[in-house]
Each structure stands twice: as structure tokens, then as C-alpha cells.
Amino acid sequence: TGSRTIDLEITTLSSTHHVEMTPSDVGFQDRYIVQEVIKEMAKSRPIETKGKKGFK
């Protein structure tokens, strides 16, 4: 299985509980773009459960 790396830029708007993006703006592989954004966010955002309400 081969792999290739492509650098892309995508604009996102975010708040505490939401992220808005338009992955189709950067091409036809939008499913992979969304997956990578979620992976990167999961790596960099600490999960804080102390004193916080659950997701709506």
C-alpha cells in the first residue's frame, strides 16, 4: 500500500463545543480531510472532565 503526503490549508471557525469547516473547498477527498482535522484536534486538546457538563 502506498501513501502520499499533501499539504493543504483549510479555514475553520470554532467555539468551545463546535468546529465549522468546508472541506470540499480543498478538493474531492473531503472525508480524509475531516478525519485528519479530527485527529489533530484530538492530539492537541486536553480532555477536561472536572466540573464540566457533558456534550449536548
mmCIF file as Biopython writes it, N, C-alpha, C and O atoms, coordinates in Angstrom:
data_model
#
loop_
_atom_site.group_PDB
_atom_site.id
_atom_site.type_symbol
_atom_site.label_atom_id
_atom_site.label_alt_id
_atom_site.label_comp_id
_atom_site.label_asym_id
_atom_site.label_entity_id
_atom_site.label_seq_id
_atom_site.pdbx_PDB_ins_code
_atom_site.Cartn_x
_atom_site.Cartn_y
_atom_site.Cartn_z
_atom_site.occupancy
_atom_site.B_iso_or_equiv
_atom_site.auth_seq_id
_atom_site.auth_asym_id
_atom_site.pdbx_PDB_model_num
ATOM 1   N N  . THR A ? 1  ? 0.842   -1.173 0.000  1.0 0.0 1  A 1 
ATOM 2   C CA . THR A ? 1  ? 0.000   0.000  0.000  1.0 0.0 1  A 1 
ATOM 3   C C  . THR A ? 1  ? 0.888   1.237  0.000  1.0 0.0 1  A 1 
ATOM 4   O O  . THR A ? 1  ? 1.788   1.370  0.829  1.0 0.0 1  A 1 
ATOM 5   N N  . GLY A ? 2  ? 0.629   2.116  -0.915 1.0 0.0 2  A 1 
ATOM 6   C CA . GLY A ? 2  ? 1.389   3.352  -0.981 1.0 0.0 2  A 1 
ATOM 7   C C  . GLY A ? 2  ? 0.706   4.464  -0.216 1.0 0.0 2  A 1 
ATOM 8   O O  . GLY A ? 2  ? -0.494  4.414  0.051  1.0 0.0 2  A 1 
ATOM 9   N N  . SER A ? 3  ? 1.474   5.442  0.122  1.0 0.0 3  A 1 
ATOM 10  C CA . SER A ? 3  ? 0.896   6.618  0.771  1.0 0.0 3  A 1 
ATOM 11  C C  . SER A ? 3  ? 1.573   7.846  0.205  1.0 0.0 3  A 1 
ATOM 12  O O  . SER A ? 3  ? 2.710   7.794  -0.263 1.0 0.0 3  A 1 
ATOM 13  N N  . ARG A ? 4  ? 0.854   8.948  0.257  1.0 0.0 4  A 1 
ATOM 14  C CA . ARG A ? 4  ? 1.459   10.199 -0.193 1.0 0.0 4  A 1 
ATOM 15  C C  . ARG A ? 4  ? 1.011   11.310 0.736  1.0 0.0 4  A 1 
ATOM 16  O O  . ARG A ? 4  ? -0.045  11.237 1.364  1.0 0.0 4  A 1 
ATOM 17  N N  . THR A ? 5  ? 1.818   12.315 0.805  1.0 0.0 5  A 1 
ATOM 18  C CA . THR A ? 5  ? 1.547   13.435 1.693  1.0 0.0 5  A 1 
ATOM 19  C C  . THR A ? 5  ? 1.277   14.673 0.856  1.0 0.0 5  A 1 
ATOM 20  O O  . THR A ? 5  ? 2.028   15.000 -0.063 1.0 0.0 5  A 1 
ATOM 21  N N  . ILE A ? 6  ? 0.197   15.349 1.190  1.0 0.0 6  A 1 
ATOM 22  C CA . ILE A ? 6  ? -0.163  16.589 0.516  1.0 0.0 6  A 1 
ATOM 23  C C  . ILE A ? 6  ? -0.416  17.634 1.595  1.0 0.0 6  A 1 
ATOM 24  O O  . ILE A ? 6  ? -1.156  17.377 2.545  1.0 0.0 6  A 1 
ATOM 25  N N  . ASP A ? 7  ? 0.186   18.799 1.459  1.0 0.0 7  A 1 
ATOM 26  C CA . ASP A ? 7  ? -0.063  19.887 2.404  1.0 0.0 7  A 1 
ATOM 27  C C  . ASP A ? 7  ? -1.220  20.730 1.894  1.0 0.0 7  A 1 
ATOM 28  O O  . ASP A ? 7  ? -1.206  21.199 0.756  1.0 0.0 7  A 1 
ATOM 29  N N  . LEU A ? 8  ? -2.222  20.919 2.745  1.0 0.0 8  A 1 
ATOM 30  C CA . LEU A ? 8  ? -3.391  21.718 2.408  1.0 0.0 8  A 1 
ATOM 31  C C  . LEU A ? 8  ? -3.668  22.694 3.533  1.0 0.0 8  A 1 
ATOM 32  O O  . LEU A ? 8  ? -3.276  22.468 4.678  1.0 0.0 8  A 1 
ATOM 33  N N  . GLU A ? 9  ? -4.339  23.768 3.205  1.0 0.0 9  A 1 
ATOM 34  C CA . GLU A ? 9  ? -4.800  24.709 4.223  1.0 0.0 9  A 1 
ATOM 35  C C  . GLU A ? 9  ? -6.308  24.770 4.139  1.0 0.0 9  A 1 
ATOM 36  O O  . GLU A ? 9  ? -6.880  24.845 3.051  1.0 0.0 9  A 1 
ATOM 37  N N  . ILE A ? 10 ? -6.954  24.736 5.306  1.0 0.0 10 A 1 
ATOM 38  C CA . ILE A ? 10 ? -8.406  24.831 5.353  1.0 0.0 10 A 1 
ATOM 39  C C  . ILE A ? 10 ? -8.777  25.814 6.458  1.0 0.0 10 A 1 
ATOM 40  O O  . ILE A ? 10 ? -8.180  25.802 7.534  1.0 0.0 10 A 1 
ATOM 41  N N  . THR A ? 11 ? -9.742  26.645 6.191  1.0 0.0 11 A 1 
ATOM 42  C CA . THR A ? 11 ? -10.197 27.625 7.168  1.0 0.0 11 A 1 
ATOM 43  C C  . THR A ? 11 ? -11.242 26.985 8.068  1.0 0.0 11 A 1 
ATOM 44  O O  . THR A ? 11 ? -12.169 26.332 7.588  1.0 0.0 11 A 1 
ATOM 45  N N  . THR A ? 12 ? -11.091 27.171 9.370  1.0 0.0 12 A 1 
ATOM 46  C CA . THR A ? 12 ? -12.069 26.652 10.322 1.0 0.0 12 A 1 
ATOM 47  C C  . THR A ? 12 ? -12.519 27.773 11.248 1.0 0.0 12 A 1 
ATOM 48  O O  . THR A ? 12 ? -11.760 28.690 11.560 1.0 0.0 12 A 1 
ATOM 49  N N  . LEU A ? 13 ? -13.754 27.679 11.673 1.0 0.0 13 A 1 
ATOM 50  C CA . LEU A ? 13 ? -14.301 28.546 12.707 1.0 0.0 13 A 1 
ATOM 51  C C  . LEU A ? 13 ? -14.625 27.640 13.874 1.0 0.0 13 A 1 
ATOM 52  O O  . LEU A ? 13 ? -15.205 26.571 13.682 1.0 0.0 13 A 1 
ATOM 53  N N  . SER A ? 14 ? -14.263 28.044 15.076 1.0 0.0 14 A 1 
ATOM 54  C CA . SER A ? 14 ? -14.522 27.151 16.202 1.0 0.0 14 A 1 
ATOM 55  C C  . SER A ? 14 ? -14.931 27.920 17.444 1.0 0.0 14 A 1 
ATOM 56  O O  . SER A ? 14 ? -14.600 29.092 17.624 1.0 0.0 14 A 1 
ATOM 57  N N  . SER A ? 15 ? -15.666 27.213 18.292 1.0 0.0 15 A 1 
ATOM 58  C CA . SER A ? 15 ? -16.023 27.709 19.612 1.0 0.0 15 A 1 
ATOM 59  C C  . SER A ? 15 ? -15.657 26.607 20.597 1.0 0.0 15 A 1 
ATOM 60  O O  . SER A ? 15 ? -14.948 25.666 20.241 1.0 0.0 15 A 1 
ATOM 61  N N  . THR A ? 16 ? -16.124 26.714 21.805 1.0 0.0 16 A 1 
ATOM 62  C CA . THR A ? 16 ? -15.800 25.719 22.817 1.0 0.0 16 A 1 
ATOM 63  C C  . THR A ? 16 ? -16.299 24.327 22.443 1.0 0.0 16 A 1 
ATOM 64  O O  . THR A ? 16 ? -15.639 23.330 22.734 1.0 0.0 16 A 1 
ATOM 65  N N  . HIS A ? 17 ? -17.460 24.258 21.799 1.0 0.0 17 A 1 
ATOM 66  C CA . HIS A ? 17 ? -18.083 22.959 21.533 1.0 0.0 17 A 1 
ATOM 67  C C  . HIS A ? 17 ? -18.273 22.638 20.052 1.0 0.0 17 A 1 
ATOM 68  O O  . HIS A ? 17 ? -18.743 21.548 19.729 1.0 0.0 17 A 1 
ATOM 69  N N  . HIS A ? 18 ? -17.928 23.540 19.152 1.0 0.0 18 A 1 
ATOM 70  C CA . HIS A ? 18 ? -18.208 23.331 17.732 1.0 0.0 18 A 1 
ATOM 71  C C  . HIS A ? 18 ? -17.013 23.725 16.867 1.0 0.0 18 A 1 
ATOM 72  O O  . HIS A ? 18 ? -16.222 24.599 17.220 1.0 0.0 18 A 1 
ATOM 73  N N  . VAL A ? 19 ? -16.910 23.054 15.730 1.0 0.0 19 A 1 
ATOM 74  C CA . VAL A ? 19 ? -15.931 23.420 14.705 1.0 0.0 19 A 1 
ATOM 75  C C  . VAL A ? 19 ? -16.670 23.429 13.380 1.0 0.0 19 A 1 
ATOM 76  O O  . VAL A ? 19 ? -17.396 22.489 13.056 1.0 0.0 19 A 1 
ATOM 77  N N  . GLU A ? 20 ? -16.483 24.493 12.620 1.0 0.0 20 A 1 
ATOM 78  C CA . GLU A ? 20 ? -17.130 24.607 11.319 1.0 0.0 20 A 1 
ATOM 79  C C  . GLU A ? 20 ? -16.048 24.698 10.254 1.0 0.0 20 A 1 
ATOM 80  O O  . GLU A ? 20 ? -15.107 25.482 10.378 1.0 0.0 20 A 1 
ATOM 81  N N  . MET A ? 21 ? -16.189 23.891 9.208  1.0 0.0 21 A 1 
ATOM 82  C CA . MET A ? 21 ? -15.247 23.921 8.090  1.0 0.0 21 A 1 
ATOM 83  C C  . MET A ? 21 ? -15.968 23.492 6.826  1.0 0.0 21 A 1 
ATOM 84  O O  . MET A ? 21 ? -17.039 22.887 6.884  1.0 0.0 21 A 1 
ATOM 85  N N  . THR A ? 22 ? -15.378 23.807 5.691  1.0 0.0 22 A 1 
ATOM 86  C CA . THR A ? 22 ? -15.912 23.397 4.399  1.0 0.0 22 A 1 
ATOM 87  C C  . THR A ? 22 ? -14.810 22.631 3.678  1.0 0.0 22 A 1 
ATOM 88  O O  . THR A ? 22 ? -14.072 23.211 2.881  1.0 0.0 22 A 1 
ATOM 89  N N  . PRO A ? 23 ? -14.692 21.323 3.953  1.0 0.0 23 A 1 
ATOM 90  C CA . PRO A ? 23 ? -13.585 20.551 3.383  1.0 0.0 23 A 1 
ATOM 91  C C  . PRO A ? 23 ? -13.642 20.430 1.864  1.0 0.0 23 A 1 
ATOM 92  O O  . PRO A ? 23 ? -12.612 20.200 1.231  1.0 0.0 23 A 1 
ATOM 93  N N  . SER A ? 24 ? -14.819 20.578 1.268  1.0 0.0 24 A 1 
ATOM 94  C CA . SER A ? 24 ? -14.909 20.480 -0.189 1.0 0.0 24 A 1 
ATOM 95  C C  . SER A ? 24 ? -14.176 21.623 -0.882 1.0 0.0 24 A 1 
ATOM 96  O O  . SER A ? 24 ? -13.903 21.545 -2.079 1.0 0.0 24 A 1 
ATOM 97  N N  . ASP A ? 25 ? -13.854 22.683 -0.143 1.0 0.0 25 A 1 
ATOM 98  C CA . ASP A ? 25 ? -13.094 23.797 -0.715 1.0 0.0 25 A 1 
ATOM 99  C C  . ASP A ? 25 ? -11.690 23.388 -1.147 1.0 0.0 25 A 1 
ATOM 100 O O  . ASP A ? 25 ? -11.098 24.038 -2.009 1.0 0.0 25 A 1 
ATOM 101 N N  . VAL A ? 26 ? -11.152 22.324 -0.563 1.0 0.0 26 A 1 
ATOM 102 C CA . VAL A ? 26 ? -9.780  21.933 -0.876 1.0 0.0 26 A 1 
ATOM 103 C C  . VAL A ? 26 ? -9.679  20.683 -1.744 1.0 0.0 26 A 1 
ATOM 104 O O  . VAL A ? 26 ? -8.578  20.181 -1.969 1.0 0.0 26 A 1 
ATOM 105 N N  . GLY A ? 27 ? -10.793 20.180 -2.227 1.0 0.0 27 A 1 
ATOM 106 C CA . GLY A ? 27 ? -10.699 19.057 -3.150 1.0 0.0 27 A 1 
ATOM 107 C C  . GLY A ? 27 ? -11.720 17.971 -2.907 1.0 0.0 27 A 1 
ATOM 108 O O  . GLY A ? 27 ? -12.633 18.111 -2.093 1.0 0.0 27 A 1 
ATOM 109 N N  . PHE A ? 28 ? -11.542 16.890 -3.632 1.0 0.0 28 A 1 
ATOM 110 C CA . PHE A ? 28 ? -12.529 15.815 -3.644 1.0 0.0 28 A 1 
ATOM 111 C C  . PHE A ? 28 ? -12.354 14.797 -2.527 1.0 0.0 28 A 1 
ATOM 112 O O  . PHE A ? 28 ? -13.242 13.969 -2.325 1.0 0.0 28 A 1 
ATOM 113 N N  . GLN A ? 29 ? -11.268 14.823 -1.808 1.0 0.0 29 A 1 
ATOM 114 C CA . GLN A ? 29 ? -11.016 13.855 -0.732 1.0 0.0 29 A 1 
ATOM 115 C C  . GLN A ? 29 ? -11.462 14.409 0.619  1.0 0.0 29 A 1 
ATOM 116 O O  . GLN A ? 29 ? -10.739 14.285 1.608  1.0 0.0 29 A 1 
ATOM 117 N N  . ASP A ? 30 ? -12.644 15.018 0.668  1.0 0.0 30 A 1 
ATOM 118 C CA . ASP A ? 30 ? -13.067 15.713 1.879  1.0 0.0 30 A 1 
ATOM 119 C C  . ASP A ? 30 ? -13.209 14.802 3.092  1.0 0.0 30 A 1 
ATOM 120 O O  . ASP A ? 30 ? -13.027 15.262 4.219  1.0 0.0 30 A 1 
ATOM 121 N N  . ARG A ? 31 ? -13.524 13.547 2.898  1.0 0.0 31 A 1 
ATOM 122 C CA . ARG A ? 31 ? -13.637 12.617 4.033  1.0 0.0 31 A 1 
ATOM 123 C C  . ARG A ? 31 ? -12.301 12.505 4.761  1.0 0.0 31 A 1 
ATOM 124 O O  . ARG A ? 31 ? -12.262 12.508 5.991  1.0 0.0 31 A 1 
ATOM 125 N N  . TYR A ? 32 ? -11.216 12.406 4.015  1.0 0.0 32 A 1 
ATOM 126 C CA . TYR A ? 32 ? -9.886  12.284 4.615  1.0 0.0 32 A 1 
ATOM 127 C C  . TYR A ? 32 ? -9.466  13.577 5.308  1.0 0.0 32 A 1 
ATOM 128 O O  . TYR A ? 32 ? -8.785  13.547 6.333  1.0 0.0 32 A 1 
ATOM 129 N N  . ILE A ? 33 ? -9.868  14.695 4.752  1.0 0.0 33 A 1 
ATOM 130 C CA . ILE A ? 33 ? -9.546  15.981 5.359  1.0 0.0 33 A 1 
ATOM 131 C C  . ILE A ? 33 ? -10.212 16.091 6.723  1.0 0.0 33 A 1 
ATOM 132 O O  . ILE A ? 33 ? -9.574  16.497 7.694  1.0 0.0 33 A 1 
ATOM 133 N N  . VAL A ? 34 ? -11.492 15.731 6.802  1.0 0.0 34 A 1 
ATOM 134 C CA . VAL A ? 34 ? -12.216 15.782 8.078  1.0 0.0 34 A 1 
ATOM 135 C C  . VAL A ? 34 ? -11.569 14.840 9.088  1.0 0.0 34 A 1 
ATOM 136 O O  . VAL A ? 34 ? -11.406 15.203 10.253 1.0 0.0 34 A 1 
ATOM 137 N N  . GLN A ? 35 ? -11.201 13.639 8.657  1.0 0.0 35 A 1 
ATOM 138 C CA . GLN A ? 35 ? -10.549 12.682 9.559  1.0 0.0 35 A 1 
ATOM 139 C C  . GLN A ? 35 ? -9.250  13.249 10.122 1.0 0.0 35 A 1 
ATOM 140 O O  . GLN A ? 35 ? -8.990  13.126 11.319 1.0 0.0 35 A 1 
ATOM 141 N N  . GLU A ? 36 ? -8.442  13.862 9.282  1.0 0.0 36 A 1 
ATOM 142 C CA . GLU A ? 36 ? -7.162  14.407 9.733  1.0 0.0 36 A 1 
ATOM 143 C C  . GLU A ? 36 ? -7.354  15.585 10.687 1.0 0.0 36 A 1 
ATOM 144 O O  . GLU A ? 36 ? -6.618  15.715 11.665 1.0 0.0 36 A 1 
ATOM 145 N N  . VAL A ? 37 ? -8.331  16.437 10.411 1.0 0.0 37 A 1 
ATOM 146 C CA . VAL A ? 37 ? -8.600  17.563 11.309 1.0 0.0 37 A 1 
ATOM 147 C C  . VAL A ? 37 ? -9.017  17.041 12.679 1.0 0.0 37 A 1 
ATOM 148 O O  . VAL A ? 37 ? -8.552  17.549 13.699 1.0 0.0 37 A 1 
ATOM 149 N N  . ILE A ? 38 ? -9.885  16.037 12.715 1.0 0.0 38 A 1 
ATOM 150 C CA . ILE A ? 38 ? -10.323 15.460 13.987 1.0 0.0 38 A 1 
ATOM 151 C C  . ILE A ? 38 ? -9.145  14.837 14.727 1.0 0.0 38 A 1 
ATOM 152 O O  . ILE A ? 38 ? -9.019  15.015 15.938 1.0 0.0 38 A 1 
ATOM 153 N N  . LYS A ? 39 ? -8.285  14.113 14.025 1.0 0.0 39 A 1 
ATOM 154 C CA . LYS A ? 39 ? -7.110  13.504 14.661 1.0 0.0 39 A 1 
ATOM 155 C C  . LYS A ? 39 ? -6.204  14.565 15.278 1.0 0.0 39 A 1 
ATOM 156 O O  . LYS A ? 39 ? -5.751  14.416 16.412 1.0 0.0 39 A 1 
ATOM 157 N N  . GLU A ? 40 ? -5.943  15.633 14.534 1.0 0.0 40 A 1 
ATOM 158 C CA . GLU A ? 40 ? -5.071  16.693 15.037 1.0 0.0 40 A 1 
ATOM 159 C C  . GLU A ? 40 ? -5.685  17.398 16.241 1.0 0.0 40 A 1 
ATOM 160 O O  . GLU A ? 40 ? -4.982  17.728 17.196 1.0 0.0 40 A 1 
ATOM 161 N N  . MET A ? 41 ? -6.992  17.628 16.196 1.0 0.0 41 A 1 
ATOM 162 C CA . MET A ? 41 ? -7.658  18.270 17.330 1.0 0.0 41 A 1 
ATOM 163 C C  . MET A ? 41 ? -7.611  17.368 18.557 1.0 0.0 41 A 1 
ATOM 164 O O  . MET A ? 41 ? -7.412  17.853 19.671 1.0 0.0 41 A 1 
ATOM 165 N N  . ALA A ? 42 ? -7.789  16.082 18.372 1.0 0.0 42 A 1 
ATOM 166 C CA . ALA A ? 42 ? -7.761  15.142 19.498 1.0 0.0 42 A 1 
ATOM 167 C C  . ALA A ? 42 ? -6.373  15.087 20.130 1.0 0.0 42 A 1 
ATOM 168 O O  . ALA A ? 42 ? -6.254  14.905 21.342 1.0 0.0 42 A 1 
ATOM 169 N N  . LYS A ? 43 ? -5.329  15.240 19.329 1.0 0.0 43 A 1 
ATOM 170 C CA . LYS A ? 43 ? -3.960  15.235 19.850 1.0 0.0 43 A 1 
ATOM 171 C C  . LYS A ? 43 ? -3.662  16.478 20.677 1.0 0.0 43 A 1 
ATOM 172 O O  . LYS A ? 43 ? -2.962  16.402 21.687 1.0 0.0 43 A 1 
ATOM 173 N N  . SER A ? 44 ? -4.187  17.613 20.253 1.0 0.0 44 A 1 
ATOM 174 C CA . SER A ? 44 ? -3.759  18.877 20.848 1.0 0.0 44 A 1 
ATOM 175 C C  . SER A ? 44 ? -4.694  19.442 21.911 1.0 0.0 44 A 1 
ATOM 176 O O  . SER A ? 44 ? -4.296  20.347 22.644 1.0 0.0 44 A 1 
ATOM 177 N N  . ARG A ? 45 ? -5.902  18.947 22.018 1.0 0.0 45 A 1 
ATOM 178 C CA . ARG A ? 45 ? -6.835  19.483 23.011 1.0 0.0 45 A 1 
ATOM 179 C C  . ARG A ? 45 ? -6.954  18.545 24.197 1.0 0.0 45 A 1 
ATOM 180 O O  . ARG A ? 45 ? -7.319  17.381 24.034 1.0 0.0 45 A 1 
ATOM 181 N N  . PRO A ? 46 ? -6.650  19.035 25.385 1.0 0.0 46 A 1 
ATOM 182 C CA . PRO A ? 46 ? -6.795  18.188 26.572 1.0 0.0 46 A 1 
ATOM 183 C C  . PRO A ? 46 ? -8.271  17.953 26.881 1.0 0.0 46 A 1 
ATOM 184 O O  . PRO A ? 46 ? -9.107  18.836 26.687 1.0 0.0 46 A 1 
ATOM 185 N N  . ILE A ? 47 ? -8.573  16.769 27.357 1.0 0.0 47 A 1 
ATOM 186 C CA . ILE A ? 47 ? -9.940  16.445 27.747 1.0 0.0 47 A 1 
ATOM 187 C C  . ILE A ? 47 ? -10.080 16.789 29.218 1.0 0.0 47 A 1 
ATOM 188 O O  . ILE A ? 47 ? -9.408  16.208 30.071 1.0 0.0 47 A 1 
ATOM 189 N N  . GLU A ? 48 ? -10.949 17.725 29.504 1.0 0.0 48 A 1 
ATOM 190 C CA . GLU A ? 48 ? -11.121 18.197 30.868 1.0 0.0 48 A 1 
ATOM 191 C C  . GLU A ? 48 ? -12.528 17.834 31.332 1.0 0.0 48 A 1 
ATOM 192 O O  . GLU A ? 48 ? -13.505 18.382 30.821 1.0 0.0 48 A 1 
ATOM 193 N N  . THR A ? 49 ? -12.645 16.923 32.286 1.0 0.0 49 A 1 
ATOM 194 C CA . THR A ? 49 ? -13.959 16.480 32.741 1.0 0.0 49 A 1 
ATOM 195 C C  . THR A ? 49 ? -14.326 17.038 34.102 1.0 0.0 49 A 1 
ATOM 196 O O  . THR A ? 49 ? -15.480 16.936 34.517 1.0 0.0 49 A 1 
ATOM 197 N N  . LYS A ? 50 ? -13.393 17.611 34.786 1.0 0.0 50 A 1 
ATOM 198 C CA . LYS A ? 50 ? -13.622 18.108 36.139 1.0 0.0 50 A 1 
ATOM 199 C C  . LYS A ? 50 ? -14.503 19.364 36.109 1.0 0.0 50 A 1 
ATOM 200 O O  . LYS A ? 50 ? -14.097 20.405 35.592 1.0 0.0 50 A 1 
ATOM 201 N N  . GLY A ? 51 ? -15.702 19.251 36.664 1.0 0.0 51 A 1 
ATOM 202 C CA . GLY A ? 51 ? -16.584 20.403 36.754 1.0 0.0 51 A 1 
ATOM 203 C C  . GLY A ? 51 ? -17.228 20.828 35.455 1.0 0.0 51 A 1 
ATOM 204 O O  . GLY A ? 51 ? -17.829 21.901 35.393 1.0 0.0 51 A 1 
ATOM 205 N N  . LYS A ? 52 ? -17.121 20.029 34.428 1.0 0.0 52 A 1 
ATOM 206 C CA . LYS A ? 52 ? -17.700 20.387 33.134 1.0 0.0 52 A 1 
ATOM 207 C C  . LYS A ? 52 ? -18.939 19.543 32.876 1.0 0.0 52 A 1 
ATOM 208 O O  . LYS A ? 52 ? -19.031 18.399 33.322 1.0 0.0 52 A 1 
ATOM 209 N N  . LYS A ? 53 ? -19.886 20.120 32.154 1.0 0.0 53 A 1 
ATOM 210 C CA . LYS A ? 53 ? -21.063 19.366 31.734 1.0 0.0 53 A 1 
ATOM 211 C C  . LYS A ? 53 ? -20.685 18.517 30.530 1.0 0.0 53 A 1 
ATOM 212 O O  . LYS A ? 53 ? -19.708 18.805 29.839 1.0 0.0 53 A 1 
ATOM 213 N N  . GLY A ? 54 ? -21.460 17.472 30.283 1.0 0.0 54 A 1 
ATOM 214 C CA . GLY A ? 54 ? -21.225 16.628 29.118 1.0 0.0 54 A 1 
ATOM 215 C C  . GLY A ? 54 ? -21.620 17.339 27.838 1.0 0.0 54 A 1 
ATOM 216 O O  . GLY A ? 54 ? -22.147 18.451 27.872 1.0 0.0 54 A 1 
ATOM 217 N N  . PHE A ? 55 ? -21.368 16.705 26.732 1.0 0.0 55 A 1 
ATOM 218 C CA . PHE A ? 55 ? -21.741 17.271 25.444 1.0 0.0 55 A 1 
ATOM 219 C C  . PHE A ? 55 ? -23.242 17.336 25.323 1.0 0.0 55 A 1 
ATOM 220 O O  . PHE A ? 55 ? -23.955 16.508 25.889 1.0 0.0 55 A 1 
ATOM 221 N N  . LYS A ? 56 ? -23.720 18.313 24.590 1.0 0.0 56 A 1 
ATOM 222 C CA . LYS A ? 56 ? -25.165 18.486 24.395 1.0 0.0 56 A 1 
ATOM 223 C C  . LYS A ? 56 ? -25.674 17.503 23.381 1.0 0.0 56 A 1 
ATOM 224 O O  . LYS A ? 56 ? -26.867 17.490 23.078 1.0 0.0 56 A 1 
#
